[in-house]
């Protein structure tokens, strides 16, 4: 006899946890960057470019952007699931959201590694 | 049948006007819906706009100077930045509150109400502070 649980606990647990872990990553990045901007600013162009050209800064910013995309995906999917009832429209909006977030990520990579 | 009159009004469908003006959300509810609204605003259009600003400011010195000396000097851009700052600060503060609630910190009614008020006040104060620095 196959004993499979169709409904029950921990469906969505992964998304829920991912949203919180990415939130913490972004919060730390925000505090560090905010501190740097307030302490070191105002910047001229050379300093501004140097700030984002640093290896650590690039990796940290990419990590932030990836966290943002994942975090926003979970959040936007929650919003669509809560408010948009027609399946076709909800699916379309979810696909658009994925495309938008993937586009942001690609754009961020382009901006950082130019 | 005292219940009949009541029952006839069921189910009650909520209009947008009712949601906006009739239903009084408690403070934690307000923080929650604002967290959602600010999150949606940050995804679109604010993230796209900020990426555009970062892109232009890093691509060349002319781009940087244009953004700093012209683009961001317009009242519309400053208003946009103010909206971004509020949305980010609110989402940040409310998010930290939710993380604490997740690990069962401050879940008693009084504490939850107080932290909700604190989130609203702190995010508005931060917005005012950064807005002041912006101008």
gemmi code that builds the backbone of each chain (N, CA, C; Angstrom):
import gemmi

chains = {
    "A": [
        ("UNK", (0.846, -1.188, 0.000), (0.000, 0.000, 0.000), (0.881, 1.237, 0.000)),
        ("UNK", (0.567, 2.105, -0.917), (1.343, 3.342, -0.993), (0.839, 4.310, 0.067)),
        ("UNK", (1.713, 4.778, 0.872), (1.325, 5.677, 1.945), (1.894, 7.061, 1.679)),
        ("UNK", (1.149, 7.820, 0.879), (1.685, 9.121, 0.477), (0.801, 10.238, 1.022)),
        ("UNK", (1.417, 11.220, 1.635), (0.649, 12.348, 2.167), (0.527, 13.414, 1.077)),
        ("UNK", (-0.710, 13.644, 0.646), (-0.926, 14.608, -0.434), (-0.956, 16.039, 0.106)),
        ("UNK", (-1.654, 16.204, 1.225), (-1.690, 17.533, 1.835), (-1.096, 17.437, 3.220)),
        ("UNK", (-0.615, 18.572, 3.727), (-0.105, 18.526, 5.080), (1.004, 19.519, 5.291)),
        ("UNK", (1.765, 19.250, 6.307), (2.742, 20.223, 6.754), (3.907, 20.330, 5.778)),
        ("UNK", (4.621, 21.361, 5.871), (5.903, 21.677, 5.259), (5.868, 21.911, 3.770)),
        ("UNK", (4.676, 21.938, 3.129), (4.649, 22.413, 1.754), (4.772, 23.930, 1.783)),
        ("UNK", (5.754, 24.453, 1.091), (5.969, 25.898, 1.154), (6.947, 26.288, 2.240)),
        ("UNK", (7.346, 25.317, 3.045), (8.313, 25.601, 4.117), (9.635, 26.096, 3.527)),
        ("UNK", (10.037, 25.492, 2.412), (11.291, 25.897, 1.774), (11.257, 27.351, 1.348)),
        ("UNK", (10.140, 27.747, 0.706), (9.993, 29.127, 0.263), (9.982, 30.083, 1.444)),
        ("UNK", (9.239, 29.693, 2.447), (9.116, 30.517, 3.656), (10.497, 30.758, 4.262)),
        ("UNK", (11.267, 29.678, 4.377), (12.595, 29.795, 4.978), (13.522, 30.612, 4.078)),
        ("UNK", (13.452, 30.346, 2.756), (14.305, 31.076, 1.816), (14.036, 32.575, 1.898)),
        ("UNK", (12.752, 32.946, 2.042), (12.424, 34.361, 2.119), (13.054, 35.007, 3.350)),
        ("UNK", (13.107, 34.258, 4.439), (13.688, 34.811, 5.664), (15.214, 34.850, 5.618)),
        ("UNK", (15.812, 33.816, 5.074), (17.277, 33.804, 4.974), (17.754, 34.924, 4.044)),
        ("UNK", (17.073, 35.077, 2.888), (17.461, 36.143, 1.968), (17.216, 37.514, 2.593)),
        ("UNK", (16.175, 37.609, 3.434), (15.902, 38.877, 4.115), (17.078, 39.262, 5.005)),
        ("UNK", (17.619, 38.283, 5.732), (18.740, 38.566, 6.625), (19.975, 38.985, 5.814)),
        ("UNK", (20.223, 38.275, 4.702), (21.362, 38.632, 3.842), (21.231, 40.079, 3.364)),
        ("UNK", (20.041, 40.432, 2.885), (19.834, 41.788, 2.372), (19.917, 42.829, 3.481)),
        ("UNK", (19.440, 42.475, 4.673), (19.494, 43.418, 5.790), (20.943, 43.727, 6.153)),
        ("UNK", (21.785, 42.675, 6.196), (23.199, 42.880, 6.529), (23.867, 43.750, 5.461)),
        ("UNK", (23.617, 43.419, 4.190), (24.189, 44.201, 3.088), (23.758, 45.667, 3.198)),
        ("UNK", (22.466, 45.869, 3.493), (21.924, 47.228, 3.589), (22.627, 48.028, 4.676)),
        ("UNK", (22.815, 47.387, 5.837), (23.456, 48.090, 6.950), (24.901, 48.440, 6.605)),
        ("UNK", (25.627, 47.478, 6.004), (27.029, 47.727, 5.656), (27.132, 48.825, 4.601)),
        ("UNK", (26.334, 48.704, 3.532), (26.388, 49.704, 2.464), (25.937, 51.074, 2.979)),
        ("UNK", (24.875, 51.077, 3.784), (24.394, 52.337, 4.348), (25.465, 53.006, 5.182)),
        ("UNK", (26.162, 52.201, 5.979), (27.243, 52.732, 6.811), (28.347, 53.321, 5.937)),
        ("UNK", (28.741, 52.576, 4.895), (29.794, 53.051, 3.990), (29.372, 54.355, 3.309)),
        ("UNK", (28.119, 54.401, 2.829), (27.647, 55.588, 2.114), (27.641, 56.809, 3.017)),
        ("UNK", (27.221, 56.612, 4.264), (27.134, 57.751, 5.179), (28.531, 58.167, 5.657)),
        ("UNK", (29.384, 57.171, 5.923), (30.712, 57.474, 6.440), (31.639, 58.054, 5.372)),
        ("UNK", (31.608, 57.446, 4.173), (32.584, 57.802, 3.141), (32.076, 58.891, 2.200)),
        ("UNK", (30.749, 59.059, 2.150), (30.164, 59.981, 1.188), (30.352, 61.437, 1.557)),
        ("UNK", (30.048, 62.367, 0.664), (29.608, 62.138, -0.708), (30.756, 61.718, -1.629)),
        ("UNK", (30.414, 60.958, -2.649), (31.404, 60.379, -3.550), (31.536, 61.210, -4.827)),
        ("UNK", (32.751, 61.248, -5.371), (32.858, 61.691, -6.765), (32.865, 60.437, -7.636)),
        ("UNK", (32.953, 60.622, -8.960), (32.789, 59.471, -9.848), (33.850, 58.397, -9.617)),
        ("UNK", (35.111, 58.831, -9.481), (36.206, 57.863, -9.324), (36.003, 57.009, -8.076)),
        ("UNK", (35.622, 57.645, -6.968), (35.409, 56.910, -5.712), (34.202, 55.976, -5.819)),
        ("UNK", (33.167, 56.487, -6.468), (31.933, 55.718, -6.642), (32.198, 54.452, -7.451)),
        ("UNK", (32.972, 54.618, -8.546), (33.273, 53.474, -9.397), (34.180, 52.485, -8.676)),
        ("UNK", (35.141, 53.030, -7.937), (36.064, 52.178, -7.193), (35.311, 51.325, -6.170)),
        ("UNK", (34.311, 51.959, -5.532), (33.529, 51.249, -4.515), (32.886, 49.991, -5.110)),
        ("UNK", (32.275, 50.130, -6.299), (31.565, 48.996, -6.884), (32.462, 48.105, -7.738)),
        ("UNK", (33.733, 48.511, -7.911), (34.652, 47.693, -8.696), (35.380, 46.679, -7.823)),
        ("UNK", (35.351, 46.879, -6.509), (36.045, 45.974, -5.604), (35.488, 44.561, -5.694)),
        ("UNK", (36.394, 43.572, -5.615), (35.961, 42.186, -5.750), (34.912, 41.790, -4.736)),
        ("UNK", (35.125, 42.158, -3.480), (34.179, 41.806, -2.420), (32.835, 42.488, -2.640)),
        ("UNK", (32.912, 43.751, -3.053), (31.687, 44.516, -3.260), (30.853, 43.911, -4.380)),
        ("UNK", (31.564, 43.487, -5.458), (30.847, 42.861, -6.572), (30.136, 41.591, -6.121)),
        ("UNK", (30.863, 40.761, -5.410), (30.269, 39.489, -4.968), (29.124, 39.757, -3.996)),
        ("UNK", (29.344, 40.694, -3.053), (28.303, 41.001, -2.067), (27.066, 41.570, -2.751)),
        ("UNK", (27.278, 42.445, -3.728), (26.144, 43.051, -4.424), (25.400, 42.019, -5.269)),
        ("UNK", (26.157, 41.107, -5.876), (25.514, 40.032, -6.632), (24.703, 39.138, -5.704)),
        ("UNK", (25.278, 38.854, -4.527), (24.561, 38.054, -3.534), (23.278, 38.763, -3.118)),
        ("UNK", (23.382, 40.101, -2.950), (22.203, 40.895, -2.610), (21.158, 40.789, -3.720)),
        ("UNK", (21.609, 40.938, -4.971), (20.672, 40.921, -6.102), (19.996, 39.558, -6.227)),
        ("UNK", (20.770, 38.496, -6.030), (20.195, 37.149, -6.106), (19.199, 36.939, -4.966)),
        ("UNK", (19.564, 37.416, -3.768), (18.656, 37.306, -2.624), (17.370, 38.064, -2.890)),
        ("UNK", (17.537, 39.268, -3.468), (16.370, 40.098, -3.782), (15.428, 39.362, -4.731)),
        ("UNK", (16.008, 38.748, -5.783), (15.175, 38.078, -6.777), (14.393, 36.932, -6.138)),
        ("UNK", (15.074, 36.150, -5.322), (14.425, 35.006, -4.675), (13.352, 35.478, -3.689)),
        ("UNK", (13.728, 36.441, -2.852), (12.847, 37.005, -1.836), (11.601, 37.608, -2.489)),
        ("UNK", (11.831, 38.364, -3.552), (10.719, 39.046, -4.218), (9.831, 38.046, -4.944)),
        ("UNK", (10.424, 36.973, -5.447), (9.623, 35.938, -6.094), (8.626, 35.341, -5.105)),
        ("UNK", (9.101, 34.977, -3.919), (8.212, 34.395, -2.914), (7.125, 35.400, -2.532)),
        ("UNK", (7.531, 36.657, -2.317), (6.577, 37.679, -1.901), (5.548, 37.996, -2.971)),
        ("UNK", (6.013, 38.142, -4.208), (5.082, 38.475, -5.283), (4.144, 37.309, -5.567)),
        ("UNK", (4.668, 36.087, -5.472), (3.811, 34.923, -5.686), (2.708, 34.877, -4.622)),
        ("UNK", (3.073, 35.225, -3.373), (2.062, 35.289, -2.310), (0.981, 36.305, -2.654)),
        ("UNK", (1.413, 37.461, -3.159), (0.445, 38.510, -3.504), (-0.483, 38.031, -4.617)),
        ("UNK", (0.099, 37.460, -5.678), (-0.756, 36.973, -6.786), (-1.695, 35.890, -6.297)),
        ("UNK", (-1.194, 34.972, -5.455), (-2.052, 33.880, -4.978), (-3.185, 34.410, -4.106)),
        ("UNK", (-2.913, 35.500, -3.374), (-3.942, 36.033, -2.476), (-5.027, 36.807, -3.221)),
        ("UNK", (-4.645, 37.541, -4.257), (-5.599, 38.497, -4.824), (-6.093, 38.151, -6.220)),
        ("UNK", (-5.364, 37.314, -6.965), (-5.755, 37.060, -8.355), (-6.312, 35.646, -8.470)),
        ("UNK", (-7.626, 35.553, -8.676), (-8.293, 34.254, -8.668), (-8.246, 33.524, -10.017)),
        ("UNK", (-8.452, 34.190, -11.165), (-8.436, 33.432, -12.431), (-7.059, 32.809, -12.685)),
        ("UNK", (-7.054, 31.496, -12.920), (-5.779, 30.772, -13.027), (-4.883, 31.304, -14.140)),
        ("UNK", (-5.491, 31.581, -15.313), (-4.697, 32.002, -16.463), (-4.008, 33.343, -16.188)),
        ("UNK", (-4.781, 34.258, -15.592), (-4.225, 35.581, -15.295), (-3.120, 35.479, -14.248)),
        ("UNK", (-3.355, 34.640, -13.223), (-2.359, 34.492, -12.158), (-1.073, 33.889, -12.719)),
        ("UNK", (-1.240, 32.878, -13.563), (-0.059, 32.249, -14.176), (0.714, 33.267, -15.013)),
        ("UNK", (-0.034, 34.062, -15.782), (0.618, 35.078, -16.623), (1.398, 36.062, -15.755)),
        ("UNK", (0.778, 36.505, -14.659), (1.444, 37.468, -13.775), (2.677, 36.852, -13.118)),
        ("UNK", (2.576, 35.561, -12.778), (3.721, 34.903, -12.155), (4.874, 34.757, -13.143)),
        ("UNK", (4.541, 34.435, -14.378), (5.585, 34.330, -15.403), (6.232, 35.696, -15.631)),
        ("UNK", (5.397, 36.752, -15.713), (5.924, 38.099, -15.880), (6.851, 38.472, -14.726)),
        ("UNK", (6.457, 38.071, -13.504), (7.278, 38.371, -12.333), (8.644, 37.693, -12.436)),
        ("UNK", (8.637, 36.424, -12.846), (9.900, 35.700, -12.996), (10.785, 36.377, -14.041)),
        ("UNK", (10.160, 36.759, -15.182), (10.921, 37.416, -16.239), (11.498, 38.734, -15.746)),
        ("UNK", (10.679, 39.504, -15.019), (11.134, 40.795, -14.498), (12.323, 40.610, -13.558)),
        ("UNK", (12.191, 39.656, -12.624), (13.253, 39.454, -11.632), (14.517, 38.897, -12.281)),
        ("UNK", (14.352, 37.994, -13.251), (15.514, 37.472, -13.966), (16.182, 38.592, -14.753)),
        ("UNK", (15.358, 39.483, -15.310), (15.891, 40.632, -16.026), (16.700, 41.538, -15.114)),
        ("UNK", (16.178, 41.802, -13.916), (16.916, 42.604, -12.931), (18.276, 41.979, -12.645)),
        ("UNK", (18.266, 40.667, -12.452), (19.493, 39.971, -12.084), (20.528, 40.087, -13.205)),
        ("UNK", (20.060, 39.861, -14.451), (20.958, 39.996, -15.591), (21.495, 41.407, -15.726)),
        ("UNK", (20.634, 42.384, -15.521), (21.026, 43.794, -15.593), (22.072, 44.110, -14.513)),
        ("UNK", (21.819, 43.601, -13.290), (22.756, 43.857, -12.193), (24.143, 43.285, -12.519)),
        ("UNK", (24.166, 42.082, -13.101), (25.451, 41.477, -13.481), (26.155, 42.358, -14.505)),
        ("UNK", (25.382, 42.857, -15.490), (25.949, 43.730, -16.505), (26.520, 45.002, -15.898)),
        ("UNK", (25.790, 45.581, -14.948), (26.248, 46.829, -14.338), (27.527, 46.581, -13.537)),
        ("UNK", (27.591, 45.437, -12.864), (28.717, 45.179, -11.959), (29.971, 44.744, -12.725)),
        ("UNK", (29.802, 43.924, -13.774), (30.957, 43.428, -14.539), (30.978, 44.061, -15.924)),
        ("UNK", (31.325, 45.327, -15.990), (31.324, 45.984, -17.285), (32.755, 46.123, -17.773)),
    ],
    "B": [
        ("UNK", (-37.587, 35.206, 15.131), (-36.212, 34.874, 14.777), (-35.342, 36.111, 14.735)),
        ("UNK", (-34.641, 36.342, 15.789), (-33.778, 37.527, 15.849), (-32.610, 37.385, 14.882)),
        ("UNK", (-32.262, 36.115, 14.586), (-31.092, 35.888, 13.738), (-31.379, 36.062, 12.251)),
        ("UNK", (-32.656, 36.005, 11.891), (-33.011, 36.013, 10.471), (-32.507, 37.271, 9.776)),
        ("UNK", (-32.732, 38.411, 10.420), (-32.315, 39.676, 9.807), (-30.801, 39.691, 9.609)),
        ("UNK", (-30.116, 39.180, 10.612), (-28.653, 39.132, 10.527), (-28.217, 38.192, 9.413)),
        ("UNK", (-28.892, 37.048, 9.366), (-28.477, 36.014, 8.422), (-28.651, 36.458, 6.977)),
        ("UNK", (-29.694, 37.270, 6.754), (-29.965, 37.689, 5.394), (-28.807, 38.515, 4.821)),
        ("UNK", (-28.039, 39.107, 5.691), (-26.928, 39.935, 5.209), (-25.649, 39.123, 4.977)),
        ("UNK", (-25.791, 37.798, 5.084), (-24.638, 36.960, 4.817), (-24.765, 36.330, 3.441)),
        ("UNK", (-23.693, 36.040, 2.684), (-22.327, 36.491, 2.993), (-22.162, 37.969, 2.687)),
        ("UNK", (-21.256, 38.558, 3.375), (-21.021, 39.989, 3.186), (-19.820, 40.168, 2.269)),
        ("UNK", (-20.063, 40.788, 1.132), (-18.953, 41.054, 0.217), (-18.390, 42.438, 0.486)),
        ("UNK", (-17.091, 42.518, 0.499), (-16.453, 43.777, 0.857), (-16.116, 44.569, -0.402)),
        ("UNK", (-16.559, 45.790, -0.401), (-16.182, 46.676, -1.502), (-14.830, 47.286, -1.194)),
        ("UNK", (-14.202, 47.865, -2.211), (-12.922, 48.527, -1.998), (-13.094, 49.678, -1.011)),
        ("UNK", (-14.242, 50.388, -1.130), (-14.498, 51.505, -0.222), (-14.581, 51.006, 1.222)),
        ("UNK", (-15.223, 49.844, 1.397), (-15.335, 49.291, 2.745), (-13.957, 48.922, 3.281)),
        ("UNK", (-13.142, 48.331, 2.396), (-11.803, 47.936, 2.828), (-10.987, 49.158, 3.221)),
        ("UNK", (-11.192, 50.243, 2.478), (-10.357, 51.422, 2.706), (-10.843, 52.263, 3.882)),
        ("UNK", (-12.188, 52.408, 4.024), (-12.668, 53.413, 4.974), (-13.486, 52.839, 6.124)),
        ("UNK", (-14.080, 51.646, 5.921), (-15.014, 51.152, 6.916), (-14.316, 50.256, 7.926)),
        ("UNK", (-13.420, 49.415, 7.407), (-12.757, 48.465, 8.293), (-11.545, 49.123, 8.914)),
        ("UNK", (-11.534, 49.163, 10.235), (-10.406, 49.773, 10.920), (-9.423, 48.673, 11.296)),
        ("UNK", (-8.327, 48.600, 10.565), (-7.309, 47.604, 10.896), (-6.597, 48.014, 12.172)),
        ("UNK", (-6.278, 47.050, 13.030), (-5.415, 47.379, 14.166), (-4.007, 47.718, 13.659)),
        ("UNK", (-3.230, 48.335, 14.504), (-1.905, 48.813, 14.099), (-1.031, 47.720, 13.458)),
        ("UNK", (-0.959, 46.523, 14.061), (-0.149, 45.479, 13.412), (-0.665, 45.135, 12.012)),
        ("UNK", (-1.998, 45.232, 11.829), (-2.559, 44.978, 10.504), (-2.114, 46.025, 9.510)),
        ("UNK", (-2.061, 47.284, 9.970), (-1.598, 48.368, 9.088), (-0.139, 48.150, 8.692)),
        ("UNK", (0.683, 47.780, 9.674), (2.097, 47.521, 9.375), (2.218, 46.395, 8.353)),
        ("UNK", (1.368, 45.374, 8.524), (1.423, 44.214, 7.641), (1.061, 44.585, 6.204)),
        ("UNK", (-0.042, 45.308, 6.022), (-0.454, 45.625, 4.649), (0.516, 46.629, 4.029)),
        ("UNK", (1.071, 47.522, 4.841), (2.068, 48.452, 4.303), (3.357, 47.716, 3.927)),
        ("UNK", (3.663, 46.639, 4.674), (4.823, 45.825, 4.325), (4.624, 45.222, 2.936)),
        ("UNK", (3.405, 44.776, 2.689), (3.085, 44.181, 1.395), (3.118, 45.234, 0.291)),
        ("UNK", (2.491, 46.384, 0.552), (2.449, 47.452, -0.463), (3.862, 47.959, -0.761)),
        ("UNK", (4.659, 48.173, 0.302), (6.019, 48.676, 0.073), (6.847, 47.633, -0.665)),
        ("UNK", (6.623, 46.354, -0.365), (7.359, 45.299, -1.061), (7.040, 45.286, -2.548)),
        ("UNK", (5.750, 45.398, -2.871), (5.345, 45.414, -4.281), (5.922, 46.635, -4.991)),
        ("UNK", (5.882, 47.791, -4.314), (6.450, 49.009, -4.909), (7.948, 48.860, -5.157)),
        ("UNK", (8.629, 48.205, -4.223), (10.074, 48.035, -4.369), (10.392, 47.131, -5.556)),
        ("UNK", (9.591, 46.094, -5.746), (9.817, 45.198, -6.888), (9.590, 45.951, -8.194)),
        ("UNK", (8.465, 46.646, -8.249), (8.179, 47.443, -9.438), (7.381, 48.673, -9.046)),
        ("UNK", (7.851, 49.852, -9.437), (8.953, 50.130, -10.348), (10.287, 50.494, -9.692)),
        ("UNK", (10.336, 50.516, -8.332), (11.502, 51.138, -7.695), (12.818, 50.407, -7.970)),
        ("UNK", (12.794, 49.060, -7.972), (14.040, 48.322, -8.214), (14.587, 48.634, -9.601)),
        ("UNK", (13.678, 48.707, -10.583), (14.107, 49.015, -11.947), (14.726, 50.412, -12.008)),
        ("UNK", (14.089, 51.345, -11.316), (14.581, 52.721, -11.320), (15.953, 52.820, -10.657)),
        ("UNK", (16.099, 52.164, -9.499), (17.384, 52.204, -8.784), (18.485, 51.558, -9.616)),
        ("UNK", (18.146, 50.456, -10.308), (19.131, 49.802, -11.164), (19.541, 50.743, -12.299)),
        ("UNK", (18.555, 51.456, -12.835), (18.852, 52.427, -13.893), (19.810, 53.501, -13.360)),
        ("UNK", (19.531, 54.001, -12.156), (20.388, 55.032, -11.567), (21.803, 54.497, -11.337)),
        ("UNK", (21.907, 53.281, -10.816), (23.219, 52.685, -10.569), (23.965, 52.497, -11.887)),
        ("UNK", (23.238, 52.000, -12.883), (23.818, 51.778, -14.212), (24.388, 53.081, -14.758)),
        ("UNK", (23.551, 54.118, -14.792), (23.981, 55.397, -15.370), (25.120, 56.029, -14.578)),
        ("UNK", (25.083, 55.870, -13.257), (26.102, 56.519, -12.430), (27.444, 55.802, -12.529)),
        ("UNK", (27.430, 54.546, -12.979), (28.688, 53.789, -13.060), (29.241, 53.716, -14.472)),
        ("UNK", (28.412, 54.001, -15.479), (28.827, 53.753, -16.847), (29.895, 54.744, -17.300)),
        ("UNK", (29.795, 55.996, -16.858), (30.783, 56.998, -17.275), (30.703, 58.200, -16.334)),
        ("UNK", (31.735, 59.035, -16.392), (31.743, 60.218, -15.544), (30.623, 61.182, -15.943)),
        ("UNK", (30.356, 61.280, -17.258), (29.252, 62.142, -17.714), (27.924, 61.639, -17.140)),
        ("UNK", (27.765, 60.300, -17.198), (26.547, 59.707, -16.669), (26.396, 60.014, -15.185)),
        ("UNK", (27.479, 59.856, -14.440), (27.474, 60.118, -12.995), (27.092, 61.568, -12.717)),
        ("UNK", (27.758, 62.494, -13.445), (27.486, 63.913, -13.221), (26.065, 64.290, -13.618)),
        ("UNK", (25.595, 63.668, -14.696), (24.225, 63.960, -15.139), (23.213, 63.529, -14.075)),
        ("UNK", (23.413, 62.308, -13.569), (22.500, 61.798, -12.544), (22.540, 62.690, -11.309)),
        ("UNK", (23.753, 63.032, -10.877), (23.887, 63.772, -9.620), (23.436, 65.224, -9.757)),
        ("UNK", (23.853, 65.870, -10.852), (23.661, 67.323, -10.936), (22.381, 67.735, -11.634)),
        ("UNK", (21.812, 66.850, -12.448), (20.602, 67.226, -13.167), (19.436, 66.316, -12.835)),
        ("UNK", (19.610, 65.034, -13.159), (18.500, 64.091, -13.038), (17.905, 64.090, -11.628)),
        ("UNK", (18.757, 63.918, -10.617), (18.251, 63.799, -9.251), (17.915, 65.152, -8.621)),
        ("UNK", (18.139, 66.234, -9.357), (17.790, 67.543, -8.827), (16.332, 67.902, -9.104)),
        ("UNK", (15.701, 67.172, -10.017), (14.306, 67.494, -10.335), (13.416, 67.075, -9.166)),
        ("UNK", (12.374, 67.883, -8.890), (11.473, 67.571, -7.761), (10.824, 66.197, -7.898)),
        ("UNK", (10.517, 65.801, -9.138), (9.882, 64.502, -9.353), (10.815, 63.366, -8.929)),
        ("UNK", (12.095, 63.478, -9.331), (13.062, 62.450, -8.963), (13.256, 62.415, -7.453)),
        ("UNK", (13.275, 63.608, -6.836), (13.440, 63.639, -5.378), (12.236, 63.034, -4.677)),
        ("UNK", (11.054, 63.311, -5.207), (9.845, 62.699, -4.644), (9.913, 61.184, -4.793)),
        ("UNK", (10.400, 60.734, -5.958), (10.557, 59.303, -6.186), (11.528, 58.690, -5.202)),
        ("UNK", (12.641, 59.383, -4.975), (13.620, 58.878, -4.008), (13.024, 58.799, -2.613)),
        ("UNK", (12.191, 59.796, -2.285), (11.554, 59.812, -0.970), (10.626, 58.603, -0.806)),
        ("UNK", (9.867, 58.306, -1.857), (8.995, 57.126, -1.835), (9.847, 55.867, -1.662)),
        ("UNK", (10.969, 55.814, -2.418), (11.856, 54.655, -2.288), (12.373, 54.531, -0.857)),
        ("UNK", (12.824, 55.651, -0.303), (13.398, 55.613, 1.043), (12.355, 55.138, 2.054)),
        ("UNK", (11.128, 55.667, 1.938), (10.099, 55.225, 2.879), (9.819, 53.731, 2.695)),
        ("UNK", (9.623, 53.321, 1.430), (9.284, 51.915, 1.169), (10.382, 50.994, 1.707)),
        ("UNK", (11.647, 51.387, 1.463), (12.756, 50.540, 1.907), (12.817, 50.495, 3.436)),
        ("UNK", (12.723, 51.671, 4.058), (12.815, 51.723, 5.529), (11.659, 50.963, 6.170)),
        ("UNK", (10.444, 51.161, 5.626), (9.309, 50.465, 6.219), (9.447, 48.956, 6.051)),
        ("UNK", (9.823, 48.543, 4.829), (9.952, 47.116, 4.564), (11.034, 46.503, 5.435)),
        ("UNK", (12.117, 47.250, 5.614), (13.240, 46.809, 6.445), (12.797, 46.647, 7.903)),
        ("UNK", (12.208, 47.709, 8.463), (11.830, 47.679, 9.889), (10.725, 46.652, 10.144)),
        ("UNK", (9.699, 46.659, 9.284), (8.607, 45.701, 9.466), (9.129, 44.277, 9.284)),
        ("UNK", (10.080, 44.110, 8.344), (10.649, 42.788, 8.119), (11.375, 42.273, 9.343)),
        ("UNK", (12.137, 43.156, 9.996), (12.838, 42.731, 11.215), (11.837, 42.361, 12.296)),
        ("UNK", (10.734, 43.133, 12.369), (9.688, 42.800, 13.346), (9.107, 41.413, 13.058)),
        ("UNK", (8.859, 41.126, 11.774), (8.296, 39.811, 11.434), (9.282, 38.689, 11.737)),
        ("UNK", (10.584, 38.950, 11.495), (11.584, 37.927, 11.817), (11.577, 37.641, 13.317)),
        ("UNK", (11.446, 38.708, 14.116), (11.396, 38.508, 15.569), (10.128, 37.757, 15.969)),
        ("UNK", (9.003, 38.109, 15.341), (7.755, 37.387, 15.628), (7.896, 35.911, 15.270)),
        ("UNK", (8.612, 35.644, 14.155), (8.820, 34.257, 13.726), (9.539, 33.438, 14.784)),
        ("UNK", (10.451, 34.078, 15.512), (11.155, 33.324, 16.565), (10.550, 33.630, 17.934)),
        ("UNK", (9.235, 33.976, 17.887), (8.428, 34.126, 19.102), (8.882, 35.240, 20.033)),
        ("UNK", (9.438, 36.295, 19.446), (9.782, 37.451, 20.261), (8.695, 38.515, 20.109)),
        ("UNK", (8.170, 38.971, 21.241), (7.191, 40.051, 21.200), (5.853, 39.665, 20.622)),
        ("UNK", (5.408, 38.433, 20.882), (4.135, 38.007, 20.296), (2.938, 38.293, 21.196)),
        ("UNK", (3.166, 38.760, 22.433), (2.033, 39.160, 23.269), (1.382, 40.392, 22.662)),
        ("UNK", (0.064, 40.540, 22.884), (-0.698, 41.598, 22.218), (-0.083, 42.978, 22.448)),
        ("UNK", (0.206, 43.279, 23.703), (0.726, 44.623, 23.996), (2.067, 44.865, 23.315)),
        ("UNK", (2.950, 43.857, 23.400), (4.273, 43.991, 22.784), (4.150, 44.110, 21.276)),
        ("UNK", (3.236, 43.322, 20.682), (3.066, 43.345, 19.228), (2.549, 44.701, 18.773)),
        ("UNK", (1.619, 45.272, 19.558), (1.099, 46.604, 19.208), (2.190, 47.653, 19.349)),
        ("UNK", (2.958, 47.538, 20.402), (4.020, 48.521, 20.619), (5.064, 48.447, 19.516)),
        ("UNK", (5.444, 47.219, 19.120), (6.466, 47.093, 18.081), (5.926, 47.562, 16.734)),
        ("UNK", (4.615, 47.362, 16.507), (4.019, 47.854, 15.259), (4.093, 49.377, 15.200)),
        ("UNK", (3.758, 50.015, 16.336), (3.843, 51.480, 16.393), (5.284, 51.923, 16.190)),
        ("UNK", (6.208, 51.183, 16.803), (7.625, 51.523, 16.692), (8.087, 51.450, 15.232)),
        ("UNK", (7.638, 50.404, 14.519), (8.011, 50.250, 13.102), (7.541, 51.462, 12.298)),
        ("UNK", (6.265, 51.851, 12.513), (5.727, 52.992, 11.757), (6.514, 54.258, 12.063)),
        ("UNK", (6.768, 54.488, 13.362), (7.450, 55.719, 13.773), (8.891, 55.744, 13.275)),
        ("UNK", (9.606, 54.624, 13.466), (11.018, 54.596, 13.082), (11.176, 54.747, 11.573)),
        ("UNK", (10.325, 54.064, 10.797), (10.488, 54.164, 9.340), (10.153, 55.572, 8.855)),
        ("UNK", (9.153, 56.207, 9.481), (8.843, 57.588, 9.091), (9.956, 58.538, 9.522)),
        ("UNK", (10.526, 58.295, 10.708), (11.615, 59.148, 11.182), (12.834, 59.008, 10.281)),
        ("UNK", (13.153, 57.762, 9.891), (14.285, 57.541, 8.980), (14.036, 58.218, 7.637)),
        ("UNK", (12.780, 58.122, 7.149), (12.440, 58.778, 5.884), (12.641, 60.284, 6.002)),
        ("UNK", (12.192, 60.847, 7.122), (12.353, 62.291, 7.328), (13.836, 62.655, 7.384)),
        ("UNK", (14.627, 61.831, 8.082), (16.055, 62.113, 8.215), (16.755, 62.066, 6.860)),
        ("UNK", (16.538, 60.978, 6.108), (17.205, 60.850, 4.807), (16.643, 61.869, 3.814)),
        ("UNK", (15.347, 62.155, 3.936), (14.766, 63.184, 3.083), (15.407, 64.537, 3.347)),
        ("UNK", (15.624, 64.828, 4.623), (16.278, 66.086, 5.001), (17.680, 66.156, 4.426)),
        ("UNK", (18.410, 65.036, 4.491), (19.771, 65.008, 3.946), (19.769, 65.124, 2.429)),
        ("UNK", (18.695, 64.628, 1.830), (18.582, 64.646, 0.379), (18.444, 66.072, -0.139)),
        ("UNK", (17.726, 66.944, 0.608), (17.442, 68.279, 0.117), (18.473, 69.312, 0.545)),
    ],
}
model = gemmi.Model(1)
for chain_id, residues in chains.items():
    chain = gemmi.Chain(chain_id)
    for i, (resn, *xyz) in enumerate(residues, 1):
        res = gemmi.Residue()
        res.name, res.seqid = resn, gemmi.SeqId(i, " ")
        for name, pos in zip(("N", "CA", "C"), xyz):
            atom = gemmi.Atom()
            atom.name, atom.element = name, gemmi.Element(name[0])
            atom.pos, atom.b_iso = gemmi.Position(*pos), 0.0
            res.add_atom(atom)
        chain.add_residue(res)
    model.add_chain(chain)
structure = gemmi.Structure()
structure.add_model(model)
structure.setup_entities()
